[in-house]
Every structure is written in C-alpha cells, then in structure tokens.
Amino acid sequence: MANRSEEAEYENDSRRNHQDKKKEGVLDLVLKRPIRWLRMLIEELHWSFFFGVIVVYGVSQGLGKGLSKVSTQYYFKDEQKIQPSQAQIYVGLIQIPWIIKPLWGLLTDVVPVWGYRRRPYFVFAGVLAMISMMVLWLHTNLHLALALSCLVAGSAGVAIADVTIDACVTQCSISHPTLAADMQSLCGLSSSIGSLVGFSLSGLLVHLVGSKGVYGLLGVTAGLLVVVGMVLKESPSRSLGRKHVNEKFLDAGSAIWKTFQYGEVWRPCLFMLLSAAVSLHIHEGMFYWYTDSKDGPSFSKEAVGSIMSFGAIGSLVGILLYQNFLKNFPFRNVVFWALSLSVLSGFLDLILVLRINLKLGVPDYFFIVVDEFVSHMISRIKWLPLLVLSSKLCPAGVY
C-alpha cells in the first residue's frame, strides 16, 4: 500500500511539473519572449527610433488609417453626397502623395534643414496633417474641392512621416543587417495593432461624433509626429548651399540609376511594381454595397468598423507567422505561395456579391469577416519579405 501511494504521489508530482512547464512555455511565448525582443531592439538601436516607429506606424498610419478610412467613406457618402464611382476616384487622388514617395525620400536625403535630414521633416509632416484635419473638423459645409485638398494634404503629411521613418529603418538595416527582418516585423506589428484599435473604434466614433469629429481626433494624433521630430536622435550635418544641393540631387539620381542597372535590383523592383499595379480593388464600391439596404446587407457604422478590425487582426497574424516561422524560408517560396493564395482569396468578394454564401447557408457578416481576415493576412505575408529585400537593395547614401 505504501508503494502504491508513493507511486501515485510521484505521478501527481510529475503531472504538476509537466503542467507547470507547459504554462511556463505558453507564458514565455506570449509575454516574456516578445518583451525580450522589444528590449533587444531598444538596446541595439535607440529608444527615440523605437518611439518614432511606434508613433509613425502605430499611431499615424495604423490608428490613423483605421479612423480615417471609415470616417472618409462616411464623409463622402453622407456629408458630400457623392456616388461610389466618384468616391473611388477621390480616394485615388488622396493616394497621390504616396505615389510620389521617392520625391519625399530624395528631399530628406539631400536637403537638410538646419543641419538635420529627418527631424524637421517629422515636424513639417505633423503640422501639415494637423492643420488639414482641423480644417475638416471645424469648417461646416466645406466645398468638395477644398475638402479634397485637405484630405490630400493630410495624406501628404502621413506619407512624408512614413518615408522619413522608412529612411531611418533602412539606415538602421544597413548598419544592423541581422536586425533587418526584426525591424520590418516591428513596423508591421505597430501598424497592425494600431489599425486594429482604429478600426475597432472607428464605427463607434463615427456614430457618436460624426465623421468630422473623427478628423478632429486625427488632428490631435498628428501632433505626435511633431514630438518625434523633437526627440529623435540625429547627428547634425553641415548645411548645404543651393549649388551643393543640386549636386547632391544629381549624385543621388546617378546612384539610383547605377543601382537599377543591376539585374539583382531592377528585377525585384519590376516585380513589386507589377504586383502593386495589377492588384485592383473596389473597396469604395464594396463599402456602399455593405451599407445598402436594398441589395446589400445594410451594415451599421459599428458593424463596418468591426469588419475592418478583423482585417487588422489578419494582418497581425500574418506578421507573427512571418516573424516566427517564415522569415528564414527561401524568399521565392514565401512570395510564390503568398501570391497564389492571394489570387484565390480574390474570388471571395465575387462569391459574396453573387450571394452564393447565402445559398450555402453562410451569413454575410461571418463571410465578410473571414474574407477580411484571410486577404489581409496573405497580403502582409506577401509584402514583408519584399520590404526586407528593398531595405537591403537600397544604395548607400540614399535611404
């Protein structure tokens, strides 16, 4: 009897130890490992760089995108009373500052302001975005042309801040090549978490304060870009005269041209260009269909925001998958399978609009949530290795 009791006690102790180790492993994976990873990045780089990434990617792009996308859709629909085809065109115009990002990049590289190449551009971007959002918030019955100008200016502020922090990330990737993938993961995580918060709150905020009230909140968040410009660690450089600035532009253009003559550079760039160019979308039309009471599911503002928040969750999952499992896989394999899955996920919208999901007994909300989650997860997995490759291909002196 004594031996049996000892064996039972031993088995209970072993079971408890196994459960404790399992809990410790889960705790390490969920909490301790991410904290160690973030602490390592702060120590290896600098806290002001880490703060800049969180503000630009997490607050300005992530949170700001989540709030501005839903508010702009309702602003065009309810305040300006425009049709989906017009809204799609205007959204394209708002993206122009992002299309000319190389111009902002050259300016930050070759035109220092008061001896600094990064800090003044953060301040300028924050002030520009803040003023444009405040105009949209405070002005009643704003003419469409002026409203569109403010939206473009706000987009320009975010784009300038984005290209400036991109330059900082690329510069750090060159000085710390082993951390290049980790920095892209940090940027992606910040953007996805910010988008998740923004989309989760967007519908509720539009319902409570209206689309114009959300622009007022975006003006406040834009002020954080000014703070980044004030605290960012950057060594001042010698101010250049107009002649030297022109020479720097020519040198930068020459370096870019020489770089693009290498097949290892222009082929990946051509691939990224074609991949972005053929990735057509009908987001504005789908939004009008989501909120249509006749042919669509007639979702509320809160439902629209929650649907988009699942897209942010999918993007976050994609980053975690890449960081923990895919970043060491061959580049071609990751991109090939991500593109293949992206093509297949594109048919989900067709199934939804044709109402095939209802014939299969799948509710609209559930189907749309799955669509958002899957498409954003695949998109993030597709673009992360391309961003890592871009940072490594950048010529010296041009960030």
C-alpha positions in Angstrom: 0.0 0.0 0.0 2.8 2.4 0.9 4.5 1.8 -2.5 1.2 2.4 -4.4 0.7 5.7 -2.5 4.3 6.8 -3.3 3.8 5.9 -7.0 0.5 7.9 -7.1 2.2 10.8 -5.4 5.1 10.6 -7.8 2.7 10.6 -10.8 0.8 13.6 -9.4 4.1 15.5 -8.9 5.2 14.6 -12.5 1.8 15.7 -13.8 2.0 19.0 -11.9 5.6 19.6 -13.1 4.5 18.9 -16.7 1.6 21.4 -16.4 3.8 24.0 -14.8 6.3 23.6 -17.7 3.5 23.9 -20.2 2.2 27.0 -18.6 5.7 28.5 -18.4 6.2 27.7 -22.1 3.0 29.5 -23.0 3.8 32.4 -20.8 7.3 32.6 -22.4 5.8 32.6 -25.9 3.1 35.1 -25.3 4.7 37.5 -22.9 8.4 37.0 -22.0 9.7 36.4 -25.5 8.1 39.5 -27.0 9.3 41.6 -24.1 12.9 40.4 -24.6 12.6 41.0 -28.3 11.4 44.6 -27.8 14.1 45.3 -25.2 16.7 43.9 -27.5 15.6 46.3 -30.3 15.6 49.3 -28.0 19.1 48.5 -26.7 20.6 47.7 -30.1 19.1 50.7 -31.8 17.8 53.7 -29.7 14.7 54.5 -27.7 13.9 57.5 -29.9 14.0 55.4 -33.0 11.7 52.8 -31.3 9.4 55.7 -30.3 9.4 57.0 -33.8 8.4 53.7 -35.3 5.5 53.3 -32.8 4.2 56.8 -33.5 4.5 56.8 -37.3 3.5 53.2 -38.0 1.3 52.5 -34.9 -0.4 55.9 -34.4 -0.2 57.9 -37.6 -0.5 55.1 -40.1 -2.2 52.3 -38.1 -4.6 54.1 -35.8 -5.0 57.0 -38.3 -5.7 54.6 -41.1 -8.3 52.8 -39.1 -10.1 56.0 -38.1 -9.7 57.9 -41.4 -10.7 55.2 -43.8 -14.1 54.7 -42.2 -14.7 58.4 -41.5 -13.7 59.4 -45.1 -16.1 56.8 -46.5 -19.0 58.1 -44.5 -17.8 61.7 -45.1 -18.0 61.3 -48.9 -21.3 59.4 -48.6 -23.2 61.4 -46.0 -21.6 64.9 -46.0 -20.6 65.4 -49.6 -23.3 63.2 -51.1 -21.2 61.6 -53.9 -21.5 58.4 -55.7 -19.3 55.3 -55.3 -17.6 55.8 -58.7 -16.7 59.4 -57.7 -15.6 58.3 -54.2 -13.2 55.7 -55.8 -11.6 58.4 -57.9 -11.2 60.8 -55.0 -9.7 58.1 -52.9 -7.2 57.6 -55.7 -6.3 61.3 -55.7 -5.8 61.2 -51.9 -3.1 58.5 -52.5 -1.1 60.7 -54.8 1.3 61.8 -52.0 2.1 58.1 -51.5 2.7 57.6 -55.2 5.4 60.3 -55.2 7.1 58.9 -52.1 10.5 58.7 -53.9 10.4 62.6 -54.2 9.9 62.9 -50.4 12.7 60.4 -49.9 15.2 62.4 -52.1 14.3 65.6 -50.2 15.0 64.1 -46.8 18.3 62.6 -48.1 19.8 65.6 -49.9 18.1 68.7 -48.5 19.0 69.1 -44.8 17.1 71.7 -42.8 19.2 73.5 -40.1 21.7 70.7 -40.4 19.1 67.8 -39.9 17.8 65.4 -42.5 15.0 63.7 -40.5 13.8 65.8 -37.6 12.5 68.9 -39.5 10.5 66.7 -41.9 8.7 65.0 -39.0 7.8 68.4 -37.6 6.6 69.6 -41.0 4.6 66.4 -41.6 2.9 66.7 -38.2 2.0 70.4 -38.7 0.7 69.8 -42.2 -1.5 66.9 -41.2 -2.7 68.6 -38.0 -3.8 71.8 -39.8 -5.6 69.9 -42.6 -7.5 67.7 -40.2 -8.5 70.7 -38.1 -9.9 72.5 -41.1 -12.1 69.5 -42.0 -13.3 69.3 -38.4 -14.1 73.0 -37.8 -15.4 74.1 -41.2 -19.1 73.5 -41.9 -20.4 72.9 -45.4 -16.9 72.7 -46.8 -16.7 72.7 -50.6 -15.7 69.4 -52.1 -12.6 70.8 -53.8 -11.3 72.3 -50.5 -12.3 69.2 -48.6 -10.4 67.0 -51.1 -7.4 69.4 -50.8 -7.3 69.0 -47.1 -7.5 65.2 -47.4 -4.7 65.2 -49.9 -2.6 67.5 -47.5 -3.3 65.2 -44.6 -2.3 62.2 -46.7 0.9 64.1 -47.7 1.7 64.7 -44.0 1.4 61.0 -43.2 3.4 60.0 -46.3 6.2 62.4 -45.5 6.5 61.0 -42.0 6.3 57.5 -43.4 9.1 58.0 -45.9 11.2 59.7 -43.2 10.9 56.8 -40.8 11.5 54.4 -43.7 14.8 56.2 -44.2 15.6 55.7 -40.6 14.7 52.0 -40.8 16.7 51.5 -43.9 19.7 53.2 -42.4 19.5 51.0 -39.3 19.0 47.9 -41.5 22.3 48.8 -43.3 24.2 49.3 -40.0 22.5 46.3 -38.3 21.8 43.8 -41.2 21.0 41.0 -38.8 18.1 43.0 -37.5 16.6 44.0 -40.8 13.7 41.4 -40.7 13.1 42.2 -37.0 12.7 45.9 -37.8 10.2 45.2 -40.5 8.3 43.0 -38.2 8.3 45.8 -35.6 6.9 48.2 -38.2 4.3 45.8 -39.3 3.2 44.9 -35.8 2.9 48.5 -34.8 0.8 49.2 -37.9 -1.4 46.2 -37.5 -2.1 46.8 -33.8 -2.8 50.5 -34.5 -5.1 49.5 -37.3 -6.9 47.0 -35.1 -7.6 49.7 -32.4 -8.5 52.3 -35.0 -10.9 50.1 -37.0 -12.4 48.7 -33.7 -13.2 52.3 -32.5 -14.0 53.9 -35.9 -17.6 52.8 -36.3 -18.5 53.8 -32.7 -16.7 57.1 -33.0 -18.4 58.0 -36.3 -21.7 57.1 -34.7 -21.0 59.2 -31.6 -19.2 62.3 -33.0 -19.7 62.0 -36.8 -17.1 61.7 -39.5 -16.0 65.4 -39.0 -15.4 64.8 -35.3 -13.1 61.9 -36.1 -11.0 64.3 -38.2 -10.6 66.4 -35.0 -9.2 63.4 -33.2 -6.8 62.7 -36.1 -5.5 66.3 -35.8 -4.6 65.5 -32.2 -2.7 62.3 -33.2 -0.8 64.2 -35.9 0.7 66.3 -33.2 2.7 63.3 -32.0 4.7 63.5 -35.3 6.0 66.9 -34.1 7.1 65.2 -30.9 9.0 62.6 -32.8 10.9 65.3 -34.7 11.8 66.9 -31.4 13.1 63.8 -29.6 14.6 61.8 -32.5 18.4 61.1 -32.0 20.1 62.5 -35.1 23.6 64.0 -35.6 23.5 67.3 -37.4 25.3 67.6 -40.7 26.7 70.6 -42.5 24.2 72.8 -44.2 24.4 72.9 -47.9 24.1 75.8 -50.4 21.9 75.6 -53.4 24.8 74.5 -55.6 25.7 71.7 -53.3 22.0 70.6 -53.0 21.8 70.4 -56.8 25.0 68.3 -56.9 23.5 66.0 -54.2 20.4 65.6 -56.2 22.5 64.6 -59.3 24.6 62.3 -57.2 21.6 60.6 -55.7 20.0 60.2 -59.1 23.2 58.8 -60.5 23.5 56.3 -57.6 19.9 55.2 -58.2 20.4 54.8 -61.9 23.6 52.8 -61.5 21.8 50.6 -58.9 18.9 49.9 -61.3 21.4 48.7 -63.9 22.0 45.5 -61.9 19.6 42.7 -62.6 19.5 41.8 -58.9 17.9 45.2 -58.3 15.6 46.1 -61.2 14.0 42.6 -61.5 12.7 42.6 -57.9 11.6 46.3 -58.3 9.8 45.5 -61.5 8.1 42.6 -59.8 6.9 44.8 -56.9 5.7 47.4 -59.4 3.7 44.9 -61.4 2.4 43.2 -58.2 1.1 46.6 -56.9 -0.2 47.8 -60.3 -2.4 44.7 -61.0 -3.8 44.5 -57.5 -7.0 46.2 -58.4 -9.7 46.7 -55.7 -13.2 48.0 -55.4 -13.2 49.0 -51.7 -15.3 52.1 -52.1 -18.0 50.2 -54.1 -18.0 47.4 -51.6 -18.5 49.9 -48.8 -21.5 51.4 -50.5 -22.8 47.8 -51.0 -22.2 46.9 -47.4 -24.4 49.8 -46.2 -27.1 49.5 -48.9 -30.4 48.4 -47.5 -31.8 47.2 -50.8 -29.2 44.9 -52.4 -26.6 44.7 -49.7 -26.6 43.6 -46.1 -27.2 47.1 -44.7 -24.5 47.1 -42.0 -24.4 49.7 -39.3 -21.4 52.0 -38.7 -20.3 49.9 -35.8 -20.5 46.7 -38.0 -18.4 48.3 -40.8 -15.7 49.3 -38.3 -15.7 45.8 -36.7 -15.4 44.1 -40.1 -12.3 46.1 -40.9 -10.8 45.4 -37.5 -10.7 41.7 -38.4 -8.6 42.7 -41.4 -6.2 44.3 -39.0 -6.2 41.1 -36.9 -5.4 39.1 -40.1 -2.5 41.5 -40.9 -1.2 41.0 -37.3 -1.4 37.2 -37.7 0.5 37.4 -41.0 3.3 39.3 -39.3 3.5 36.8 -36.4 3.6 33.9 -38.9 6.4 35.6 -40.9 8.4 36.6 -37.9 8.2 33.2 -36.1 8.1 30.7 -39.0 8.6 32.2 -42.5 11.4 34.7 -42.3 14.1 32.0 -42.7 12.4 30.3 -45.6 13.6 30.9 -49.1 12.3 34.2 -50.4 10.9 32.9 -53.7 8.9 30.2 -51.9 7.2 32.6 -49.5 6.3 35.1 -52.2 5.1 32.4 -54.6 2.7 30.8 -52.2 1.5 34.1 -50.8 0.7 35.3 -54.4 -1.0 32.0 -55.2 -3.2 32.3 -52.1 -3.9 36.0 -52.8 -5.3 35.1 -56.2 -7.6 32.5 -54.7 -8.8 34.9 -51.9 -9.8 37.4 -54.6 -12.7 35.2 -55.5 -14.3 35.7 -52.1 -15.7 39.1 -53.0 -17.3 37.6 -56.1 -19.0 34.8 -54.0 -20.3 37.5 -51.6 -21.7 39.9 -54.2 -23.4 37.0 -56.1 -24.9 35.9 -52.8 -23.6 32.4 -53.2 -22.7 32.5 -49.5 -26.4 32.8 -48.5 -27.2 29.8 -50.7 -24.6 27.8 -48.8 -26.1 29.0 -45.5 -23.2 31.3 -44.6 -24.3 34.7 -43.1 -23.0 37.8 -44.7 -21.2 39.2 -41.6 -19.4 35.9 -40.9 -18.3 35.5 -44.6 -17.1 39.1 -44.8 -15.1 38.8 -41.6 -13.4 35.7 -42.9 -12.7 37.4 -46.2 -11.1 40.5 -44.5 -9.0 38.3 -42.2 -7.7 36.0 -44.9 -7.0 38.7 -47.5 -5.1 40.9 -45.1 -3.1 38.1 -43.6 -1.9 36.9 -47.1 -1.2 40.5 -48.2 1.1 41.1 -45.2 2.9 37.8 -45.7 3.4 38.8 -49.3 4.8 42.2 -48.7 7.1 41.7 -45.6 9.8 39.8 -47.5 9.6 42.4 -50.3 10.2 45.2 -47.8 13.1 43.4 -46.2 14.6 42.9 -49.7 14.0 46.6 -50.5 15.9 47.8 -47.5 18.9 45.6 -48.4 18.9 46.7 -52.1 18.9 50.4 -51.2 22.1 52.1 -52.4 24.5 53.7 -49.9 23.6 57.3 -49.1 20.1 57.0 -50.4 17.7 55.9 -47.8 
